[in-house]
Amino acid sequence: MDVLTTLGLNARDFIWHTINFIVLIVLLSRFLYRPIVAMLDERTRRIQESLEAAERARADVAQADRERDELLASARREIQEMIRSAEPRPALTRQEREWTYSQP
């Protein structure tokens, strides 16, 4: 008790301050802490879902890039094949003309 009187407190005020502090902690815990924790958990869940959606979108874009590259490669092969098949034709036509003109 001497310590309390030295600090300027009496026992009754100290007990009331302690009770008030405990009540404040209980009320804050009940009405403030739990809703904030619930809100933060919900926010964490939404962020996680957004990250997963972004990863799925990134994978879809990568797949679309691969398909586009395959399609372009296929188109280039077809074009090269068409060019190769078109080149001998005039040569054959010239050969045929020479053969036709050289025939009596």
C-alpha positions as CSV (number, residue, x, y, z in Angstrom):
1,M,0.0,0.0,0.0
2,D,2.9,2.4,0.6
3,V,3.9,2.1,-3.0
4,L,0.4,3.1,-4.1
5,T,0.2,6.1,-1.9
6,T,3.7,7.1,-3.0
7,L,2.5,7.1,-6.6
8,G,-0.6,9.1,-5.6
9,L,-3.1,6.2,-6.0
10,N,-5.3,4.7,-3.4
11,A,-6.3,1.0,-3.4
12,R,-9.9,1.7,-4.4
13,D,-8.9,3.8,-7.5
14,F,-6.3,1.2,-8.5
15,I,-8.9,-1.6,-8.4
16,W,-11.4,0.4,-10.4
17,H,-8.7,1.2,-13.0
18,T,-7.8,-2.5,-13.3
19,I,-11.5,-3.5,-13.7
20,N,-12.0,-0.8,-16.3
21,F,-8.9,-1.9,-18.2
22,I,-10.1,-5.5,-18.2
23,V,-13.6,-4.5,-19.4
24,L,-12.0,-2.4,-22.1
25,I,-9.8,-5.3,-23.3
26,V,-12.9,-7.6,-23.3
27,L,-15.0,-5.1,-25.2
28,L,-12.3,-4.3,-27.7
29,S,-11.6,-8.0,-28.2
30,R,-15.2,-8.8,-28.8
31,F,-16.3,-5.8,-30.9
32,L,-13.1,-4.6,-32.6
33,Y,-10.5,-7.3,-32.8
34,R,-12.7,-10.2,-34.1
35,P,-14.3,-8.1,-36.9
36,I,-10.9,-6.8,-38.0
37,V,-9.4,-10.3,-38.0
38,A,-12.3,-11.6,-40.0
39,M,-12.0,-8.7,-42.5
40,L,-8.2,-9.4,-42.8
41,D,-8.9,-13.1,-43.3
42,E,-11.4,-12.3,-46.1
43,R,-9.0,-9.9,-47.7
44,T,-6.2,-12.5,-47.6
45,R,-8.6,-15.1,-49.2
46,R,-9.5,-12.6,-52.0
47,I,-5.9,-11.8,-52.7
48,Q,-5.0,-15.5,-52.8
49,E,-7.9,-16.1,-55.3
50,S,-6.7,-13.1,-57.4
51,L,-3.2,-14.5,-57.5
52,E,-4.4,-17.9,-58.5
53,A,-6.6,-16.3,-61.3
54,A,-3.6,-14.3,-62.5
55,E,-1.5,-17.5,-62.6
56,R,-4.2,-19.3,-64.6
57,A,-4.4,-16.3,-67.0
58,R,-0.6,-16.4,-67.3
59,A,-0.7,-20.1,-68.2
60,D,-3.5,-19.5,-70.7
61,V,-1.5,-16.7,-72.4
62,A,1.5,-19.0,-72.5
63,Q,-0.6,-21.8,-74.1
64,A,-2.0,-19.3,-76.6
65,D,1.5,-18.2,-77.5
66,R,2.6,-21.8,-78.0
67,E,-0.4,-22.4,-80.2
68,R,0.2,-19.2,-82.2
69,D,3.9,-20.2,-82.7
70,E,2.9,-23.6,-83.9
71,L,0.3,-22.2,-86.3
72,L,2.9,-19.7,-87.6
73,A,5.5,-22.4,-88.1
74,S,2.9,-24.6,-89.9
75,A,1.9,-21.7,-92.1
76,R,5.6,-21.0,-92.9
77,R,6.1,-24.6,-93.8
78,E,3.1,-24.6,-96.1
79,I,4.3,-21.4,-97.8
80,Q,7.8,-22.9,-98.3
81,E,6.3,-26.0,-99.7
82,M,4.1,-24.0,-102.1
83,I,7.1,-22.0,-103.2
84,R,9.1,-25.2,-103.7
85,S,6.4,-26.8,-105.7
86,A,5.8,-23.6,-107.8
87,E,9.5,-23.3,-108.8
88,P,10.0,-26.5,-110.8
89,R,6.8,-25.9,-112.8
90,P,8.2,-23.1,-115.0
91,A,11.3,-25.1,-115.5
92,L,9.3,-28.1,-116.7
93,T,7.2,-25.8,-118.8
94,R,10.4,-24.5,-120.5
95,Q,11.7,-28.1,-120.9
96,E,8.3,-29.1,-122.4
97,R,8.4,-26.1,-124.8
98,E,11.9,-26.9,-125.9
99,W,10.9,-30.5,-126.4
100,T,7.8,-29.5,-128.3
101,Y,9.7,-27.1,-130.5
102,S,12.5,-29.5,-131.1
103,Q,10.1,-32.2,-132.3
104,P,9.6,-32.2,-136.1
